[in-house]
Amino acid sequence: MSGIGSRLRQERERLGLSQKVFGEIGGVEANAQGKYENGGRAPKADYLSRVAARGVDILYVLTGTPTPTQLDNL
């Protein structure tokens, strides 16, 4: 499994959230969340903005490349 849906699922699981709760954060029903994760639907920008505000790495979800973390005192 690859693509936006699988990475979205990985982020949801990393945060320890159910599809129902994650969907509520994004403003969608659990069945829509499931379709996003299974590749049946593409998430819209407003949904992505809402889940990003709760800690989802949107760069990773969209591209597969994690957001670089800044290292202090190198």
MOPE-V749397 format. One line per field, one symbol per residue. ss: DSSP state (A for helix, B for strand, O for the rest). phi: phi as a letter, one per 20 degrees, with the letter a starting at -180 (. if undefined). burial: I if it has 16 or more other C-alpha atoms within 10 Angstrom, else O. Layout:
BEGIN
ss: ???
phi: ???
burial: ???
END
This chain:
BEGIN
ss: OOOAAAAAAAAAAAOOOOAAAAAAAAOOOAAAAAAAAAOOOOOOAAAAAAAAOOOOOAAAAAAOOOOOOOOOOO
phi: .boggffffgffffemdffffffffencfgffgffgfenfbdfefffffffffdofefgfgedndfffeedeme
burial: OOOIIIIIIOIIOOOOOOIIIIIIIIIIOIOIIIOIIIIOOOIOOOOIOIIOOOOIIIOIIOOOOOOOOOOOOO
END
